[in-house]
Amino acid sequence: MEETLSQAAVAVLNTPDPAAKAEAARSTAEAWRQGTIDRIGSAVPPLRPARPASPALRPPREVPRRRINSGSPGRVALLHALAHIELNAIDLAFDIVARFTGEDLPRDFFDDWVAVGGDEARHYRMLAGRLGELGACYGDLPAHDGLWQAAMETADDLLARLAVVPLVLEARGLDVTPPMIDRLRGAGDDRSADILQTIHDEEIGHVAAGMRWFRFVCEKRGRDAARTYGALVRNHFKGRIKPPFNTASREAAGLPASFYEPLAAGG
């Protein structure tokens, strides 16, 4: 029997080696795009994705600071942290594909999130390659587990997953990446800055996908999107929604200030 999309997604999640995970994500996205895999099917995703022995996962306060102005070690710490985020993003994309097949969603939903997973795999490879150019590799430094904690918190609710992952965590990436790019260019590292610019520009599309499907599911369930977003973020997101916001990139993704500004103000 031919492999289904959900089975392929679970295989990505169960791949521990980062390079192999990225390749599995890329090949799955390509097979789905070309129609080599053409059935969604169903499969049970793991509670946690497979991970390599390193990096060690520690509380955020024990992870090296990302000080670009500290020279190569600071840039390595920054790029390592971003590579860790992108590796988690691969799993988050394929987890949403496998976990919510019972939601009666249109095929376009799976098209979007498989494409996102393919993008995240490419982003990881770009960052891992840049680390190699700087004499480092992914796994050299500790990392934190906050992204997957958010996934576990929203494992039983598609709306909560969409609210927290693309519309809080990835949206936050739109806020913080442009200042990183500016600092990298100021330090003369245009190569790293160009990689981050590519990631930022493509993440706008990922946030847009989150917004599109959040609105779709809200309409399907007869719920007001803005009020539902606020309630879900307050209930399921453990951090703070804090400015400054990159309103231009957020608006380009279709995420209006009326969604997040009340949360930042404590509403």
Beta strands, then each sheet from edge to edge (+ up, - down):
end
